[in-house]
Amino acid sequence: MPGSLMKSTISLVMAAALACWWNAGHVMAAEPEVAISKDRIEISSFYHGTTITAEAFIPAGCQAALVVSSERKDHPLNQKGKVGPLWMNIGTATIKGAPETYFLFSSVDPLDSLAPGEVLEKHGLGYEALRAGVTVEHAQSQLDELFPEFLKLKEEAGLYRTSPSSINLEPTETGEKHLLAEIPIPANIPAGEYRVQLFCFNDREFSSNSSSKLTVVKVGLPEKVSALAFEHPAVYGILSILIAMAAGIFMGLIFGSKKKEPH
């Protein structure tokens, strides 16, 4: 009996030790979490853009990419073509499945030094990955011709951006890297829900990812104008025309009075 009791005790101790080792291993293997300095941005009449920061602690051997993106949607585009000697609109096309806003930051340059192209495409990293996930409808041109124009329009509007070597990685005393990235949020960013996603890669292989939610809302006058445009588009259109006419008359009066002044 004493021998059986000792064997049972040893078995319990070994099981407890194994459980502790297992749990410790899982705690150490926890995926890096990305934290942002502000998870809600309010667009008021005085909003002219802002900058938020993203932080995380990642394994020492990792490089990283950070993506800020909105939901995918359809984007109507006017197609221009030559009719005789003139360039004019010849139709419309729709880019389907592209995000309204897409900001990509990485700790390396070029991007494909993070991972092979197929891995980047799988995780939606880079313009090539975006292009692989969209389609085009009602177009007289192919997607390969339209997508670069779409990217150009988005970049000119400040809603698409790729920023290589823009993530700062600093070693820590614990053996990890402290990740820090500054994310400029433009004045014209659309209201909505955004995801801030962190992707980690080790030896050009995907390691882990995590995400935080960012909410952008309109408040005050911008909110009322947006609601009017959505709920009463006809009234909004008439008011827009009247405001434009009033502005034109006002400017005409100013410049007209200056012309009449004696020299």
C-alpha beads as a LAMMPS data file, in Angstrom:
LAMMPS data file: protein, C-alpha beads

263 atoms
262 bonds

1 atom types
1 bond types

-500.0 500.0 xlo xhi
-500.0 500.0 ylo yhi
-500.0 500.0 zlo zhi

Masses

1 110.0

Atoms # bond

1 1 1 0.000 0.000 0.000
2 1 1 2.704 2.567 0.877
3 1 1 4.388 1.828 -2.483
4 1 1 1.123 2.353 -4.368
5 1 1 0.514 5.613 -2.497
6 1 1 4.009 6.861 -3.356
7 1 1 3.535 6.010 -7.028
8 1 1 0.204 7.874 -7.065
9 1 1 1.799 10.900 -5.411
10 1 1 4.673 10.944 -7.906
11 1 1 2.211 10.673 -10.792
12 1 1 0.177 13.610 -9.460
13 1 1 3.293 15.743 -9.011
14 1 1 4.475 14.956 -12.540
15 1 1 1.025 15.728 -13.956
16 1 1 0.930 19.059 -12.109
17 1 1 4.424 19.948 -13.330
18 1 1 3.458 19.051 -16.899
19 1 1 0.331 21.201 -16.642
20 1 1 2.363 24.171 -15.365
21 1 1 4.882 23.756 -18.192
22 1 1 2.060 23.532 -20.756
23 1 1 0.315 26.662 -19.472
24 1 1 3.571 28.595 -19.276
25 1 1 4.373 27.665 -22.843
26 1 1 0.998 28.908 -24.005
27 1 1 1.356 32.183 -22.124
28 1 1 4.776 32.772 -23.667
29 1 1 3.436 31.927 -27.114
30 1 1 0.600 34.476 -26.878
31 1 1 0.174 36.506 -30.038
32 1 1 1.330 40.151 -29.952
33 1 1 -1.551 42.574 -29.349
34 1 1 -1.694 45.914 -31.143
35 1 1 -2.855 48.927 -29.132
36 1 1 -3.800 52.310 -30.605
37 1 1 -3.619 55.658 -28.808
38 1 1 -7.162 56.609 -29.795
39 1 1 -9.997 54.280 -30.847
40 1 1 -12.529 56.996 -31.715
41 1 1 -12.055 60.039 -33.926
42 1 1 -14.705 62.753 -34.122
43 1 1 -14.920 64.837 -37.288
44 1 1 -16.249 68.298 -36.463
45 1 1 -16.190 71.566 -38.395
46 1 1 -12.726 72.224 -36.955
47 1 1 -11.208 68.816 -37.720
48 1 1 -8.183 69.121 -39.999
49 1 1 -6.666 65.678 -39.564
50 1 1 -4.812 64.028 -36.724
51 1 1 -2.196 61.380 -35.982
52 1 1 -2.607 58.308 -33.812
53 1 1 0.045 55.837 -32.710
54 1 1 0.052 52.048 -32.742
55 1 1 2.173 50.034 -30.307
56 1 1 2.928 46.373 -29.687
57 1 1 5.616 44.045 -28.360
58 1 1 6.677 41.413 -30.879
59 1 1 9.230 38.555 -30.831
60 1 1 12.844 39.569 -31.395
61 1 1 13.211 37.847 -34.760
62 1 1 10.083 39.329 -36.335
63 1 1 9.400 42.056 -38.869
64 1 1 5.958 43.633 -39.113
65 1 1 3.280 45.217 -41.280
66 1 1 0.395 47.370 -40.104
67 1 1 -2.801 47.937 -42.103
68 1 1 -5.576 50.457 -41.480
69 1 1 -8.547 49.701 -43.708
70 1 1 -12.281 50.198 -44.020
71 1 1 -14.890 47.757 -45.265
72 1 1 -14.767 46.723 -48.907
73 1 1 -17.347 48.348 -51.178
74 1 1 -18.156 49.191 -54.783
75 1 1 -16.561 52.235 -56.431
76 1 1 -18.183 53.724 -59.579
77 1 1 -15.730 55.352 -61.989
78 1 1 -16.179 57.476 -65.079
79 1 1 -14.317 56.105 -68.082
80 1 1 -12.744 58.633 -70.402
81 1 1 -12.002 58.021 -74.036
82 1 1 -11.213 59.896 -77.218
83 1 1 -14.173 60.845 -79.373
84 1 1 -12.739 62.506 -82.442
85 1 1 -10.223 65.099 -81.245
86 1 1 -11.798 65.363 -77.771
87 1 1 -11.386 63.394 -74.550
88 1 1 -14.715 62.862 -72.812
89 1 1 -16.676 60.446 -70.620
90 1 1 -17.586 57.386 -72.654
91 1 1 -19.148 55.261 -69.921
92 1 1 -18.925 54.083 -66.347
93 1 1 -17.199 51.187 -64.653
94 1 1 -17.440 49.776 -61.136
95 1 1 -14.489 48.532 -59.114
96 1 1 -16.028 45.978 -56.749
97 1 1 -14.577 44.811 -53.443
98 1 1 -11.938 47.460 -52.701
99 1 1 -11.745 49.265 -49.340
100 1 1 -12.650 52.947 -49.223
101 1 1 -9.475 53.630 -47.233
102 1 1 -6.234 51.627 -47.125
103 1 1 -3.043 52.591 -45.292
104 1 1 -0.118 50.143 -45.193
105 1 1 2.943 50.587 -42.982
106 1 1 5.864 48.159 -42.785
107 1 1 9.177 47.784 -41.003
108 1 1 10.998 46.813 -44.204
109 1 1 11.557 47.973 -47.763
110 1 1 10.635 46.474 -50.183
111 1 1 7.438 44.874 -48.914
112 1 1 8.179 41.447 -50.413
113 1 1 11.160 41.089 -48.081
114 1 1 8.530 40.362 -45.408
115 1 1 7.209 37.269 -47.167
116 1 1 6.651 35.758 -50.633
117 1 1 4.003 37.345 -52.830
118 1 1 1.426 34.606 -52.298
119 1 1 1.665 35.042 -48.513
120 1 1 1.238 38.812 -48.786
121 1 1 -1.745 38.296 -51.085
122 1 1 -3.361 35.867 -48.645
123 1 1 -3.278 38.500 -45.906
124 1 1 -4.220 41.462 -48.100
125 1 1 -0.869 43.223 -47.844
126 1 1 0.006 45.605 -50.661
127 1 1 -1.652 46.920 -53.794
128 1 1 -1.064 43.667 -55.663
129 1 1 -3.006 41.842 -52.952
130 1 1 -5.851 44.365 -53.234
131 1 1 -5.918 43.990 -57.001
132 1 1 -6.245 40.210 -56.647
133 1 1 -9.360 40.662 -54.494
134 1 1 -11.361 43.049 -56.684
135 1 1 -13.404 42.724 -59.864
136 1 1 -14.660 45.204 -62.444
137 1 1 -18.141 45.565 -63.955
138 1 1 -19.601 47.529 -66.886
139 1 1 -16.158 48.431 -68.131
140 1 1 -14.908 48.965 -71.647
141 1 1 -11.395 48.444 -70.293
142 1 1 -9.835 45.556 -68.405
143 1 1 -9.103 45.581 -64.680
144 1 1 -5.361 45.719 -65.374
145 1 1 -5.951 49.092 -67.065
146 1 1 -8.514 50.485 -64.623
147 1 1 -6.986 49.478 -61.291
148 1 1 -3.857 51.685 -61.598
149 1 1 -6.140 54.646 -62.353
150 1 1 -8.266 53.772 -59.330
151 1 1 -5.142 53.666 -57.131
152 1 1 -4.007 57.016 -58.511
153 1 1 -7.350 58.639 -57.652
154 1 1 -7.295 57.178 -54.143
155 1 1 -3.706 58.256 -53.490
156 1 1 -4.402 61.781 -54.747
157 1 1 -7.374 61.930 -52.360
158 1 1 -5.099 60.810 -49.501
159 1 1 -7.170 57.688 -48.824
160 1 1 -4.596 55.117 -50.015
161 1 1 -0.998 55.055 -48.860
162 1 1 1.884 52.606 -48.619
163 1 1 4.718 53.582 -46.269
164 1 1 7.733 51.222 -46.282
165 1 1 10.214 51.328 -43.393
166 1 1 7.762 53.455 -41.393
167 1 1 7.464 51.122 -38.381
168 1 1 10.042 51.644 -35.658
169 1 1 11.291 48.485 -33.889
170 1 1 13.407 48.878 -30.743
171 1 1 14.919 45.980 -28.716
172 1 1 13.780 45.707 -25.092
173 1 1 15.401 44.276 -21.967
174 1 1 12.989 41.327 -22.092
175 1 1 14.289 40.248 -25.501
176 1 1 11.249 41.456 -27.431
177 1 1 10.942 44.365 -29.854
178 1 1 8.872 47.427 -29.055
179 1 1 6.871 48.349 -32.153
180 1 1 5.803 51.952 -32.674
181 1 1 4.106 53.450 -35.732
182 1 1 2.552 56.854 -36.380
183 1 1 -0.670 56.757 -38.408
184 1 1 -1.752 60.048 -40.043
185 1 1 -5.545 60.305 -40.306
186 1 1 -6.484 62.796 -43.068
187 1 1 -9.177 65.461 -42.796
188 1 1 -11.295 63.846 -45.520
189 1 1 -11.383 60.320 -44.078
190 1 1 -14.909 58.877 -44.439
191 1 1 -16.874 58.111 -41.286
192 1 1 -17.164 54.413 -40.458
193 1 1 -15.551 51.439 -38.766
194 1 1 -11.889 50.691 -39.427
195 1 1 -9.580 47.835 -38.510
196 1 1 -5.993 48.367 -37.445
197 1 1 -4.273 45.033 -38.149
198 1 1 -0.787 43.970 -37.107
199 1 1 0.949 41.179 -39.048
200 1 1 4.186 39.598 -37.814
201 1 1 6.612 37.605 -39.952
202 1 1 9.624 35.534 -38.936
203 1 1 12.167 34.414 -41.561
204 1 1 9.697 35.441 -44.312
205 1 1 6.999 33.190 -42.864
206 1 1 3.714 34.405 -41.376
207 1 1 3.864 34.298 -37.595
208 1 1 0.780 35.985 -36.115
209 1 1 -1.695 38.816 -36.421
210 1 1 -3.988 40.851 -34.190
211 1 1 -6.316 43.799 -34.664
212 1 1 -7.960 46.759 -32.950
213 1 1 -11.067 48.684 -33.960
214 1 1 -11.027 52.368 -34.879
215 1 1 -14.301 54.313 -35.154
216 1 1 -14.588 57.554 -37.138
217 1 1 -17.781 59.587 -36.631
218 1 1 -19.055 62.958 -37.786
219 1 1 -20.311 65.330 -35.106
220 1 1 -21.921 68.764 -35.122
221 1 1 -22.475 70.461 -38.489
222 1 1 -20.727 67.768 -40.607
223 1 1 -23.041 65.159 -39.073
224 1 1 -26.149 67.236 -39.885
225 1 1 -25.004 67.883 -43.460
226 1 1 -24.260 64.180 -43.964
227 1 1 -27.658 63.197 -42.546
228 1 1 -29.398 65.717 -44.811
229 1 1 -27.591 64.378 -47.892
230 1 1 -28.556 60.798 -46.999
231 1 1 -32.137 61.314 -45.807
232 1 1 -33.211 64.197 -48.087
233 1 1 -30.975 64.147 -51.171
234 1 1 -33.253 66.445 -53.207
235 1 1 -33.250 69.137 -50.516
236 1 1 -29.488 68.740 -50.107
237 1 1 -28.995 69.169 -53.859
238 1 1 -31.120 72.327 -53.995
239 1 1 -29.333 73.844 -51.000
240 1 1 -25.950 73.041 -52.551
241 1 1 -26.939 74.866 -55.746
242 1 1 -28.264 77.875 -53.819
243 1 1 -25.103 78.080 -51.703
244 1 1 -22.913 77.869 -54.812
245 1 1 -24.962 80.617 -56.511
246 1 1 -24.778 82.830 -53.421
247 1 1 -21.018 82.327 -53.212
248 1 1 -20.671 83.233 -56.897
249 1 1 -22.738 86.401 -56.491
250 1 1 -20.767 87.387 -53.386
251 1 1 -17.424 86.940 -55.150
252 1 1 -18.751 88.854 -58.156
253 1 1 -19.739 91.786 -55.960
254 1 1 -16.318 91.860 -54.298
255 1 1 -14.294 91.767 -57.508
256 1 1 -16.771 94.051 -59.277
257 1 1 -16.391 96.732 -56.626
258 1 1 -12.596 96.505 -56.851
259 1 1 -12.682 97.089 -60.609
260 1 1 -14.748 100.256 -60.131
261 1 1 -12.277 101.774 -57.673
262 1 1 -10.302 104.679 -59.247
263 1 1 -6.572 104.169 -59.690

Bonds

1 1 1 2
2 1 2 3
3 1 3 4
4 1 4 5
5 1 5 6
6 1 6 7
7 1 7 8
8 1 8 9
9 1 9 10
10 1 10 11
11 1 11 12
12 1 12 13
13 1 13 14
14 1 14 15
15 1 15 16
16 1 16 17
17 1 17 18
18 1 18 19
19 1 19 20
20 1 20 21
21 1 21 22
22 1 22 23
23 1 23 24
24 1 24 25
25 1 25 26
26 1 26 27
27 1 27 28
28 1 28 29
29 1 29 30
30 1 30 31
31 1 31 32
32 1 32 33
33 1 33 34
34 1 34 35
35 1 35 36
36 1 36 37
37 1 37 38
38 1 38 39
39 1 39 40
40 1 40 41
41 1 41 42
42 1 42 43
43 1 43 44
44 1 44 45
45 1 45 46
46 1 46 47
47 1 47 48
48 1 48 49
49 1 49 50
50 1 50 51
51 1 51 52
52 1 52 53
53 1 53 54
54 1 54 55
55 1 55 56
56 1 56 57
57 1 57 58
58 1 58 59
59 1 59 60
60 1 60 61
61 1 61 62
62 1 62 63
63 1 63 64
64 1 64 65
65 1 65 66
66 1 66 67
67 1 67 68
68 1 68 69
69 1 69 70
70 1 70 71
71 1 71 72
72 1 72 73
73 1 73 74
74 1 74 75
75 1 75 76
76 1 76 77
77 1 77 78
78 1 78 79
79 1 79 80
80 1 80 81
81 1 81 82
82 1 82 83
83 1 83 84
84 1 84 85
85 1 85 86
86 1 86 87
87 1 87 88
88 1 88 89
89 1 89 90
90 1 90 91
91 1 91 92
92 1 92 93
93 1 93 94
94 1 94 95
95 1 95 96
96 1 96 97
97 1 97 98
98 1 98 99
99 1 99 100
100 1 100 101
101 1 101 102
102 1 102 103
103 1 103 104
104 1 104 105
105 1 105 106
106 1 106 107
107 1 107 108
108 1 108 109
109 1 109 110
110 1 110 111
111 1 111 112
112 1 112 113
113 1 113 114
114 1 114 115
115 1 115 116
116 1 116 117
117 1 117 118
118 1 118 119
119 1 119 120
120 1 120 121
121 1 121 122
122 1 122 123
123 1 123 124
124 1 124 125
125 1 125 126
126 1 126 127
127 1 127 128
128 1 128 129
129 1 129 130
130 1 130 131
131 1 131 132
132 1 132 133
133 1 133 134
134 1 134 135
135 1 135 136
136 1 136 137
137 1 137 138
138 1 138 139
139 1 139 140
140 1 140 141
141 1 141 142
142 1 142 143
143 1 143 144
144 1 144 145
145 1 145 146
146 1 146 147
147 1 147 148
148 1 148 149
149 1 149 150
150 1 150 151
151 1 151 152
152 1 152 153
153 1 153 154
154 1 154 155
155 1 155 156
156 1 156 157
157 1 157 158
158 1 158 159
159 1 159 160
160 1 160 161
161 1 161 162
162 1 162 163
163 1 163 164
164 1 164 165
165 1 165 166
166 1 166 167
167 1 167 168
168 1 168 169
169 1 169 170
170 1 170 171
171 1 171 172
172 1 172 173
173 1 173 174
174 1 174 175
175 1 175 176
176 1 176 177
177 1 177 178
178 1 178 179
179 1 179 180
180 1 180 181
181 1 181 182
182 1 182 183
183 1 183 184
184 1 184 185
185 1 185 186
186 1 186 187
187 1 187 188
188 1 188 189
189 1 189 190
190 1 190 191
191 1 191 192
192 1 192 193
193 1 193 194
194 1 194 195
195 1 195 196
196 1 196 197
197 1 197 198
198 1 198 199
199 1 199 200
200 1 200 201
201 1 201 202
202 1 202 203
203 1 203 204
204 1 204 205
205 1 205 206
206 1 206 207
207 1 207 208
208 1 208 209
209 1 209 210
210 1 210 211
211 1 211 212
212 1 212 213
213 1 213 214
214 1 214 215
215 1 215 216
216 1 216 217
217 1 217 218
218 1 218 219
219 1 219 220
220 1 220 221
221 1 221 222
222 1 222 223
223 1 223 224
224 1 224 225
225 1 225 226
226 1 226 227
227 1 227 228
228 1 228 229
229 1 229 230
230 1 230 231
231 1 231 232
232 1 232 233
233 1 233 234
234 1 234 235
235 1 235 236
236 1 236 237
237 1 237 238
238 1 238 239
239 1 239 240
240 1 240 241
241 1 241 242
242 1 242 243
243 1 243 244
244 1 244 245
245 1 245 246
246 1 246 247
247 1 247 248
248 1 248 249
249 1 249 250
250 1 250 251
251 1 251 252
252 1 252 253
253 1 253 254
254 1 254 255
255 1 255 256
256 1 256 257
257 1 257 258
258 1 258 259
259 1 259 260
260 1 260 261
261 1 261 262
262 1 262 263
